[in-house]
Amino acid sequence: MITFFALLEVTAGKEGEFEALQRELSELTHQHEPDTLIYDVIKHQEKQGIYAVYARFKDQAAFEYHQKTEFHDRLVPPIFACLKNGADSMTLDFYSHVG
């Protein structure tokens, strides 16, 4: 299993656009990628503009497939455009399943 956790800082005033784009990406991922087990977007309860994306893939091939979908290519650039410093406003860490 491949898991990533991304932490993102969204520009003030862009939260609604960011959430709509992420919601679409999450829905399409769940509809068209059976080997993507989880793709969730959450926001910090106290810190305005701070979001996290948690995704778990069956294997490396599933992660690579996710990266190459038409909807990923279409939605990720405008998602990055909502971030305070573009892609530099995101930390992305990968984890391995324990158990």
N, CA, C and O atoms as a Tinker XYZ file with bonds, in Angstrom:
   396  protein
     1  N      0.840000   -1.184000    0.000000    73     2
     2  CA     0.000000    0.000000    0.000000    64     1     3
     3  C      0.883000    1.245000    0.000000    63     2     4     5
     4  O      1.948000    1.271000    0.617000    81     3
     5  N      0.423000    2.260000   -0.696000    73     3     6
     6  CA     1.084000    3.562000   -0.741000    64     5     7
     7  C      0.110000    4.584000   -0.145000    63     6     8     9
     8  O     -1.058000    4.633000   -0.530000    81     7
     9  N      0.594000    5.387000    0.783000    73     7    10
    10  CA    -0.240000    6.406000    1.401000    64     9    11
    11  C      0.489000    7.733000    1.368000    63    10    12    13
    12  O      1.692000    7.800000    1.623000    81    11
    13  N     -0.255000    8.804000    1.048000    73    11    14
    14  CA     0.356000   10.117000    1.203000    64    13    15
    15  C     -0.528000   11.001000    2.050000    63    14    16    17
    16  O     -1.743000   10.822000    2.144000    81    15
    17  N      0.132000   11.957000    2.657000    73    15    18
    18  CA    -0.534000   12.980000    3.461000    64    17    19
    19  C      0.012000   14.313000    2.975000    63    18    20    21
    20  O      1.213000   14.565000    3.076000    81    19
    21  N     -0.844000   15.155000    2.457000    73    19    22
    22  CA    -0.438000   16.464000    1.963000    64    21    23
    23  C     -1.057000   17.540000    2.845000    63    22    24    25
    24  O     -2.235000   17.470000    3.193000    81    23
    25  N     -0.262000   18.518000    3.196000    73    23    26
    26  CA    -0.723000   19.664000    3.963000    64    25    27
    27  C     -0.638000   20.881000    3.044000    63    26    28    29
    28  O      0.406000   21.144000    2.447000    81    27
    29  N     -1.750000   21.625000    2.935000    73    27    30
    30  CA    -1.838000   22.727000    1.975000    64    29    31
    31  C     -2.314000   24.004000    2.653000    63    30    32    33
    32  O     -3.170000   23.970000    3.536000    81    31
    33  N     -1.744000   25.137000    2.226000    73    31    34
    34  CA    -2.169000   26.440000    2.729000    64    33    35
    35  C     -2.808000   27.213000    1.584000    63    34    36    37
    36  O     -2.151000   27.547000    0.599000    81    35
    37  N     -4.097000   27.491000    1.730000    73    35    38
    38  CA    -4.895000   28.124000    0.680000    64    37    39
    39  C     -4.933000   29.642000    0.893000    63    38    40    41
    40  O     -5.046000   30.121000    2.021000    81    39
    41  N     -4.836000   30.376000   -0.200000    73    39    42
    42  CA    -4.922000   31.832000   -0.172000    64    41    43
    43  C     -6.282000   32.261000    0.374000    63    42    44    45
    44  O     -7.313000   31.696000    0.010000    81    43
    45  N     -6.274000   33.259000    1.248000    73    43    46
    46  CA    -7.531000   33.800000    1.791000    64    45    47
    47  C     -8.437000   34.219000    0.643000    63    46    48    49
    48  O     -7.999000   34.889000   -0.293000    81    47
    49  N     -9.694000   33.824000    0.721000    73    47    50
    50  CA   -10.670000   34.135000   -0.308000    64    49    51
    51  C    -10.788000   33.077000   -1.393000    63    50    52    53
    52  O    -11.716000   33.120000   -2.201000    81    51
    53  N     -9.851000   32.120000   -1.420000    73    51    54
    54  CA    -9.867000   31.054000   -2.432000    64    53    55
    55  C    -10.374000   29.723000   -1.866000    63    54    56    57
    56  O    -10.374000   28.710000   -2.565000    81    55
    57  N    -10.802000   29.730000   -0.610000    73    55    58
    58  CA   -11.214000   28.479000    0.034000    64    57    59
    59  C    -12.371000   27.794000   -0.683000    63    58    60    61
    60  O    -12.340000   26.579000   -0.876000    81    59
    61  N    -13.382000   28.546000   -1.079000    73    59    62
    62  CA   -14.536000   27.954000   -1.759000    64    61    63
    63  C    -14.153000   27.305000   -3.074000    63    62    64    65
    64  O    -14.594000   26.195000   -3.373000    81    63
    65  N    -13.338000   27.985000   -3.860000    73    63    66
    66  CA   -12.875000   27.429000   -5.134000    64    65    67
    67  C    -12.037000   26.172000   -4.895000    63    66    68    69
    68  O    -12.218000   25.155000   -5.563000    81    67
    69  N    -11.116000   26.261000   -3.928000    73    67    70
    70  CA   -10.267000   25.118000   -3.593000    64    69    71
    71  C    -11.120000   23.920000   -3.180000    63    70    72    73
    72  O    -10.892000   22.806000   -3.652000    81    71
    73  N    -12.093000   24.138000   -2.307000    73    71    74
    74  CA   -12.929000   23.047000   -1.821000    64    73    75
    75  C    -13.742000   22.424000   -2.956000    63    74    76    77
    76  O    -13.890000   21.203000   -3.011000    81    75
    77  N    -14.262000   23.240000   -3.850000    73    75    78
    78  CA   -15.035000   22.708000   -4.978000    64    77    79
    79  C    -14.154000   21.852000   -5.884000    63    78    80    81
    80  O    -14.566000   20.772000   -6.310000    81    79
    81  N    -12.950000   22.325000   -6.180000    73    79    82
    82  CA   -12.022000   21.558000   -7.019000    64    81    83
    83  C    -11.617000   20.251000   -6.347000    63    82    84    85
    84  O    -11.582000   19.202000   -6.992000    81    83
    85  N    -11.315000   20.312000   -5.072000    73    83    86
    86  CA   -10.914000   19.110000   -4.340000    64    85    87
    87  C    -12.078000   18.128000   -4.218000    63    86    88    89
    88  O    -11.884000   16.916000   -4.304000    81    87
    89  N    -13.275000   18.650000   -4.018000    73    87    90
    90  CA   -14.450000   17.781000   -3.939000    64    89    91
    91  C    -14.636000   17.040000   -5.262000    63    90    92    93
    92  O    -14.914000   15.841000   -5.270000    81    91
    93  N    -14.484000   17.750000   -6.378000    73    91    94
    94  CA   -14.600000   17.112000   -7.688000    64    93    95
    95  C    -13.509000   16.062000   -7.882000    63    94    96    97
    96  O    -13.786000   14.962000   -8.360000    81    95
    97  N    -12.276000   16.393000   -7.516000    73    95    98
    98  CA   -11.181000   15.435000   -7.656000    64    97    99
    99  C    -11.430000   14.199000   -6.800000    63    98   100   101
   100  O    -11.202000   13.077000   -7.252000    81    99
   101  N    -11.887000   14.392000   -5.591000    73    99   102
   102  CA   -12.170000   13.265000   -4.700000    64   101   103
   103  C    -13.285000   12.388000   -5.266000    63   102   104   105
   104  O    -13.161000   11.163000   -5.290000    81   103
   105  N    -14.370000   13.009000   -5.718000    73   103   106
   106  CA   -15.499000   12.238000   -6.260000    64   105   107
   107  C    -15.083000   11.443000   -7.499000    63   106   108   109
   108  O    -15.416000   10.264000   -7.616000    81   107
   109  N    -14.364000   12.074000   -8.420000    73   107   110
   110  CA   -13.924000   11.379000   -9.627000    64   109   111
   111  C    -12.934000   10.267000   -9.307000    63   110   112   113
   112  O    -12.961000    9.201000   -9.921000    81   111
   113  N    -12.065000   10.524000   -8.345000    73   111   114
   114  CA   -11.108000    9.497000   -7.931000    64   113   115
   115  C    -11.849000    8.275000   -7.404000    63   114   116   117
   116  O    -11.536000    7.149000   -7.789000    81   115
   117  N    -12.824000    8.485000   -6.531000    73   115   118
   118  CA   -13.587000    7.359000   -5.975000    64   117   119
   119  C    -14.421000    6.646000   -7.049000    63   118   120   121
   120  O    -14.608000    5.432000   -6.973000    81   119
   121  N    -14.915000    7.372000   -8.029000    73   119   122
   122  CA   -15.738000    6.773000   -9.079000    64   121   123
   123  C    -14.924000    5.954000  -10.079000    63   122   124   125
   124  O    -15.390000    4.917000  -10.552000    81   123
   125  N    -13.718000    6.406000  -10.404000    73   123   126
   126  CA   -12.976000    5.833000  -11.531000    64   125   127
   127  C    -11.688000    5.115000  -11.159000    63   126   128   129
   128  O    -11.003000    4.593000  -12.038000    81   127
   129  N    -11.349000    5.077000   -9.891000    73   127   130
   130  CA   -10.092000    4.454000   -9.480000    64   129   131
   131  C    -10.346000    3.452000   -8.352000    63   130   132   133
   132  O    -10.187000    3.784000   -7.177000    81   131
   133  N    -10.734000    2.240000   -8.705000    73   131   134
   134  CA   -11.044000    1.258000   -7.661000    64   133   135
   135  C     -9.843000    0.895000   -6.781000    63   134   136   137
   136  O    -10.017000    0.412000   -5.662000    81   135
   137  N     -8.640000    1.125000   -7.281000    73   135   138
   138  CA    -7.451000    0.798000   -6.487000    64   137   139
   139  C     -6.963000    1.974000   -5.646000    63   138   140   141
   140  O     -5.945000    1.877000   -4.961000    81   139
   141  N     -7.703000    3.094000   -5.705000    73   139   142
   142  CA    -7.479000    4.174000   -4.748000    64   141   143
   143  C     -8.466000    3.930000   -3.625000    63   142   144   145
   144  O     -9.672000    4.116000   -3.787000    81   143
   145  N     -7.951000    3.518000   -2.505000    73   143   146
   146  CA    -8.797000    3.078000   -1.395000    64   145   147
   147  C     -9.409000    4.252000   -0.637000    63   146   148   149
   148  O    -10.554000    4.180000   -0.191000    81   147
   149  N     -8.647000    5.326000   -0.494000    73   147   150
   150  CA    -9.116000    6.507000    0.228000    64   149   151
   151  C     -8.559000    7.742000   -0.468000    63   150   152   153
   152  O     -7.390000    7.772000   -0.853000    81   151
   153  N     -9.391000    8.747000   -0.624000    73   151   154
   154  CA    -8.936000   10.071000   -1.061000    64   153   155
   155  C     -9.833000   11.074000   -0.349000    63   154   156   157
   156  O    -10.942000   11.361000   -0.800000    81   155
   157  N     -9.347000   11.597000    0.756000    73   155   158
   158  CA   -10.143000   12.498000    1.592000    64   157   159
   159  C     -9.465000   13.847000    1.721000    63   158   160   161
   160  O     -8.240000   13.933000    1.815000    81   159
   161  N    -10.265000   14.896000    1.726000    73   159   162
   162  CA    -9.791000   16.260000    1.926000    64   161   163
   163  C    -10.449000   16.779000    3.193000    63   162   164   165
   164  O    -11.667000   16.699000    3.352000    81   163
   165  N     -9.630000   17.312000    4.093000    73   163   166
   166  CA   -10.137000   17.817000    5.362000    64   165   167
   167  C     -9.557000   19.217000    5.597000    63   166   168   169
   168  O     -8.516000   19.569000    5.042000    81   167
   169  N    -10.248000   20.010000    6.428000    73   167   170
   170  CA    -9.716000   21.336000    6.745000    64   169   171
   171  C     -9.530000   21.473000    8.253000    63   170   172   173
   172  O    -10.246000   20.864000    9.049000    81   171
   173  N     -8.570000   22.273000    8.609000    73   171   174
   174  CA    -8.252000   22.517000   10.009000    64   173   175
   175  C     -9.425000   23.214000   10.680000    63   174   176   177
   176  O    -10.043000   24.102000   10.093000    81   175
   177  N     -9.729000   22.818000   11.897000    73   175   178
   178  CA   -10.877000   23.394000   12.598000    64   177   179
   179  C    -10.621000   24.805000   13.104000    63   178   180   181
   180  O    -11.563000   25.574000   13.299000    81   179
   181  N     -9.358000   25.154000   13.320000    73   179   182
   182  CA    -9.059000   26.461000   13.895000    64   181   183
   183  C     -8.220000   27.356000   12.988000    63   182   184   185
   184  O     -8.370000   28.577000   13.029000    81   183
   185  N     -7.351000   26.785000   12.180000    73   183   186
   186  CA    -6.444000   27.569000   11.341000    64   185   187
   187  C     -7.059000   27.771000    9.959000    63   186   188   189
   188  O     -7.164000   26.837000    9.164000    81   187
   189  N     -7.461000   29.009000    9.693000    73   187   190
   190  CA    -8.092000   29.358000    8.420000    64   189   191
   191  C     -7.152000   29.058000    7.243000    63   190   192   193
   192  O     -5.981000   29.437000    7.268000    81   191
   193  N     -7.665000   28.387000    6.231000    73   191   194
   194  CA    -6.910000   28.146000    5.011000    64   193   195
   195  C     -5.980000   26.945000    5.038000    63   194   196   197
   196  O     -5.252000   26.708000    4.074000    81   195
   197  N     -5.992000   26.187000    6.123000    73   195   198
   198  CA    -5.120000   25.013000    6.224000    64   197   199
   199  C     -5.952000   23.754000    5.966000    63   198   200   201
   200  O     -6.952000   23.500000    6.637000    81   199
   201  N     -5.512000   22.979000    4.982000    73   199   202
   202  CA    -6.205000   21.753000    4.562000    64   201   203
   203  C     -5.205000   20.601000    4.519000    63   202   204   205
   204  O     -3.992000   20.800000    4.458000    81   203
   205  N     -5.756000   19.396000    4.553000    73   203   206
   206  CA    -4.940000   18.191000    4.395000    64   205   207
   207  C     -5.653000   17.247000    3.430000    63   206   208   209
   208  O     -6.882000   17.180000    3.385000    81   207
   209  N     -4.851000   16.527000    2.667000    73   207   210
   210  CA    -5.363000   15.482000    1.787000    64   209   211
   211  C     -4.713000   14.184000    2.227000    63   210   212   213
   212  O     -3.491000   14.096000    2.354000    81   211
   213  N     -5.543000   13.179000    2.459000    73   211   214
   214  CA    -5.089000   11.859000    2.858000    64   213   215
   215  C     -5.530000   10.886000    1.775000    63   214   216   217
   216  O     -6.718000   10.784000    1.469000    81   215
   217  N     -4.571000   10.172000    1.196000    73   215   218
   218  CA    -4.896000    9.224000    0.131000    64   217   219
   219  C     -4.150000    7.918000    0.354000    63   218   220   221
   220  O     -2.987000    7.903000    0.758000    81   219
   221  N     -4.852000    6.817000    0.078000    73   219   222
   222  CA    -4.236000    5.487000    0.198000    64   221   223
   223  C     -4.528000    4.719000   -1.086000    63   222   224   225
   224  O     -5.665000    4.671000   -1.556000    81   223
   225  N     -3.480000    4.122000   -1.640000    73   223   226
   226  CA    -3.557000    3.394000   -2.898000    64   225   227
   227  C     -3.178000    1.937000   -2.675000    63   226   228   229
   228  O     -2.337000    1.627000   -1.830000    81   227
   229  N     -3.792000    1.061000   -3.425000    73   227   230
   230  CA    -3.529000   -0.376000   -3.307000    64   229   231
   231  C     -2.044000   -0.689000   -3.499000    63   230   232   233
   232  O     -1.481000   -1.529000   -2.798000    81   231
   233  N     -1.420000   -0.003000   -4.456000    73   231   234
   234  CA    -0.011000   -0.253000   -4.753000    64   233   235
   235  C      0.550000    0.918000   -5.559000    63   234   236   237
   236  O     -0.158000    1.883000   -5.844000    81   235
   237  N      1.810000    0.821000   -5.915000    73   235   238
   238  CA     2.473000    1.877000   -6.673000    64   237   239
   239  C      1.783000    2.123000   -8.016000    63   238   240   241
   240  O      1.655000    3.267000   -8.450000    81   239
   241  N      1.341000    1.051000   -8.668000    73   239   242
   242  CA     0.658000    1.190000   -9.961000    64   241   243
   243  C     -0.618000    2.020000   -9.819000    63   242   244   245
   244  O     -0.927000    2.826000  -10.696000    81   243
   245  N     -1.353000    1.836000   -8.736000    73   243   246
   246  CA    -2.581000    2.609000   -8.513000    64   245   247
   247  C     -2.258000    4.088000   -8.306000    63   246   248   249
   248  O     -2.975000    4.960000   -8.797000    81   247
   249  N     -1.178000    4.364000   -7.577000    73   247   250
   250  CA    -0.764000    5.756000   -7.383000    64   249   251
   251  C     -0.373000    6.381000   -8.719000    63   250   252   253
   252  O     -0.778000    7.504000   -9.019000    81   251
   253  N      0.402000    5.671000   -9.511000    73   251   254
   254  CA     0.828000    6.186000  -10.813000    64   253   255
   255  C     -0.369000    6.413000  -11.739000    63   254   256   257
   256  O     -0.412000    7.400000  -12.474000    81   255
   257  N     -1.337000    5.499000  -11.701000    73   255   258
   258  CA    -2.552000    5.668000  -12.507000    64   257   259
   259  C     -3.282000    6.949000  -12.100000    63   258   260   261
   260  O     -3.723000    7.724000  -12.949000    81   259
   261  N     -3.400000    7.156000  -10.780000    73   259   262
   262  CA    -4.058000    8.361000  -10.265000    64   261   263
   263  C     -3.394000    9.619000  -10.822000    63   262   264   265
   264  O     -4.077000   10.566000  -11.213000    81   263
   265  N     -2.085000    9.624000  -10.855000    73   263   266
   266  CA    -1.327000   10.788000  -11.318000    64   265   267
   267  C     -1.538000   11.079000  -12.807000    63   266   268   269
   268  O     -1.299000   12.200000  -13.256000    81   267
   269  N     -1.979000   10.088000  -13.568000    73   267   270
   270  CA    -2.082000   10.223000  -15.022000    64   269   271
   271  C     -3.511000   10.382000  -15.536000    63   270   272   273
   272  O     -3.713000   10.482000  -16.747000    81   271
   273  N     -4.495000   10.410000  -14.662000    73   271   274
   274  CA    -5.877000   10.519000  -15.140000    64   273   275
   275  C     -6.123000   11.900000  -15.744000    63   274   276   277
   276  O     -5.475000   12.882000  -15.383000    81   275
   277  N     -7.064000   11.946000  -16.659000    73   275   278
   278  CA    -7.428000   13.218000  -17.305000    64   277   279
   279  C     -7.901000   14.219000  -16.273000    63   278   280   281
   280  O     -7.523000   15.390000  -16.321000    81   279
   281  N     -8.725000   13.769000  -15.339000    73   279   282
   282  CA    -9.275000   14.702000  -14.356000    64   281   283
   283  C     -8.211000   15.195000  -13.376000    63   282   284   285
   284  O     -8.296000   16.327000  -12.901000    81   283
   285  N     -7.223000   14.379000  -13.069000    73   283   286
   286  CA    -6.106000   14.829000  -12.230000    64   285   287
   287  C     -5.348000   15.941000  -12.958000    63   286   288   289
   288  O     -5.072000   16.995000  -12.384000    81   287
   289  N     -5.017000   15.694000  -14.222000    73   287   290
   290  CA    -4.291000   16.694000  -15.016000    64   289   291
   291  C     -5.084000   17.991000  -15.161000    63   290   292   293
   292  O     -4.500000   19.073000  -15.213000    81   291
   293  N     -6.391000   17.889000  -15.225000    73   291   294
   294  CA    -7.259000   19.061000  -15.402000    64   293   295
   295  C     -7.450000   19.840000  -14.102000    63   294   296   297
   296  O     -7.496000   21.070000  -14.121000    81   295
   297  N     -7.562000   19.134000  -12.970000    73   295   298
   298  CA    -7.926000   19.784000  -11.710000    64   297   299
   299  C     -6.742000   20.243000  -10.859000    63   298   300   301
   300  O     -6.864000   21.220000  -10.120000    81   299
   301  N     -5.620000   19.570000  -10.946000    73   299   302
   302  CA    -4.500000   19.909000  -10.060000    64   301   303
   303  C     -3.928000   21.311000  -10.333000    63   302   304   305
   304  O     -3.663000   22.031000   -9.371000    81   303
   305  N     -3.724000   21.734000  -11.580000    73   303   306
   306  CA    -3.204000   23.106000  -11.761000    64   305   307
   307  C     -4.083000   24.198000  -11.130000    63   306   308   309
   308  O     -3.543000   25.091000  -10.476000    81   307
   309  N     -5.418000   24.164000  -11.297000    73   307   310
   310  CA    -6.201000   25.201000  -10.608000    64   309   311
   311  C     -6.223000   25.024000   -9.085000    63   310   312   313
   312  O     -6.397000   25.998000   -8.352000    81   311
   313  N     -6.050000   23.795000   -8.612000    73   311   314
   314  CA    -5.919000   23.588000   -7.160000    64   313   315
   315  C     -4.655000   24.290000   -6.669000    63   314   316   317
   316  O     -4.689000   25.030000   -5.685000    81   315
   317  N     -3.536000   24.053000   -7.363000    73   315   318
   318  CA    -2.279000   24.715000   -6.985000    64   317   319
   319  C     -2.403000   26.237000   -7.068000    63   318   320   321
   320  O     -1.795000   26.953000   -6.271000    81   319
   321  N     -3.177000   26.728000   -8.014000    73   319   322
   322  CA    -3.363000   28.176000   -8.164000    64   321   323
   323  C     -4.098000   28.780000   -6.967000    63   322   324   325
   324  O     -4.004000   29.986000   -6.735000    81   323
   325  N     -4.819000   27.972000   -6.215000    73   323   326
   326  CA    -5.514000   28.444000   -5.016000    64   325   327
   327  C     -4.592000   28.524000   -3.800000    63   326   328   329
   328  O     -4.950000   29.127000   -2.788000    81   327
   329  N     -3.422000   27.926000   -3.894000    73   327   330
   330  CA    -2.515000   27.881000   -2.750000    64   329   331
   331  C     -1.752000   29.184000   -2.600000    63   330   332   333
   332  O     -1.491000   29.890000   -3.573000    81   331
   333  N     -1.404000   29.482000   -1.373000    73   331   334
   334  CA    -0.753000   30.748000   -1.040000    64   333   335
   335  C      0.508000   30.988000   -1.868000    63   334   336   337
   336  O      0.719000   32.098000   -2.356000    81   335
   337  N      1.334000   29.983000   -2.031000    73   335   338
   338  CA     2.562000   30.091000   -2.824000    64   337   339
   339  C      2.611000   28.986000   -3.869000    63   338   340   341
   340  O      3.663000   28.385000   -4.083000    81   339
   341  N      1.491000   28.713000   -4.517000    73   339   342
   342  CA     1.456000   27.641000   -5.506000    64   341   343
   343  C      1.818000   26.309000   -4.871000    63   342   344   345
   344  O      1.534000   26.078000   -3.696000    81   343
   345  N      2.438000   25.444000   -5.637000    73   343   346
   346  CA     2.803000   24.114000   -5.149000    64   345   347
   347  C      3.778000   24.184000   -3.977000    63   346   348   349
   348  O      3.893000   23.228000   -3.209000    81   347
   349  N      4.485000   25.317000   -3.834000    73   347   350
   350  CA     5.415000   25.464000   -2.701000    64   349   351
   351  C      4.684000   25.565000   -1.369000    63   350   352   353
   352  O      5.306000   25.438000   -0.315000    81   351
   353  N      3.373000   25.791000   -1.400000    73   351   354
   354  CA     2.568000   25.868000   -0.174000    64   353   355
   355  C      2.086000   24.493000    0.276000    63   354   356   357
   356  O      1.265000   24.387000    1.188000    81   355
   357  N      2.585000   23.458000   -0.350000    73   355   358
   358  CA     2.132000   22.105000   -0.022000    64   357   359
   359  C      3.321000   21.262000    0.435000    63   358   360   361
   360  O      4.381000   21.254000   -0.191000    81   359
   361  N      3.112000   20.555000    1.540000    73   359   362
   362  CA     4.065000   19.507000    1.904000    64   361   363
   363  C      3.429000   18.167000    1.555000    63   362   364   365
   364  O      2.237000   17.959000    1.779000    81   363
   365  N      4.213000   17.283000    1.018000    73   363   366
   366  CA     3.706000   15.977000    0.602000    64   365   367
   367  C      4.634000   14.915000    1.165000    63   366   368   369
   368  O      5.819000   14.871000    0.836000    81   367
   369  N      4.082000   14.057000    2.021000    73   367   370
   370  CA     4.855000   12.992000    2.641000    64   369   371
   371  C      4.204000   11.661000    2.351000    63   370   372   373
   372  O      2.979000   11.542000    2.345000    81   371
   373  N      5.039000   10.653000    2.108000    73   371   374
   374  CA     4.565000    9.301000    1.822000    64   373   375
   375  C      4.817000    8.398000    3.013000    63   374   376   377
   376  O      5.812000    8.532000    3.726000    81   375
   377  N      3.887000    7.473000    3.208000    73   375   378
   378  CA     3.931000    6.569000    4.357000    64   377   379
   379  C      3.706000    5.141000    3.882000    63   378   380   381
   380  O      3.117000    4.904000    2.827000    81   379
   381  N      4.187000    4.201000    4.678000    73   379   382
   382  CA     3.964000    2.776000    4.422000    64   381   383
   383  C      3.005000    2.228000    5.467000    63   382   384   385
   384  O      3.021000    2.653000    6.622000    81   383
   385  N      2.174000    1.286000    5.054000    73   383   386
   386  CA     1.196000    0.674000    5.938000    64   385   387
   387  C      1.902000   -0.219000    6.956000    63   386   388   389
   388  O      2.837000   -0.946000    6.620000    81   387
   389  N      1.447000   -0.155000    8.186000    73   387   390
   390  CA     1.979000   -0.996000    9.258000    64   389   391
   391  C      0.909000   -2.022000    9.606000    63   390   392   393
   392  O     -0.229000   -1.666000    9.912000    81   391
   393  N      1.275000   -3.271000    9.559000    73   391   394
   394  CA     0.324000   -4.294000    9.969000    64   393   395
   395  C      0.035000   -5.323000    8.945000    63   394   396
   396  O     -0.756000   -6.234000    9.191000    81   395
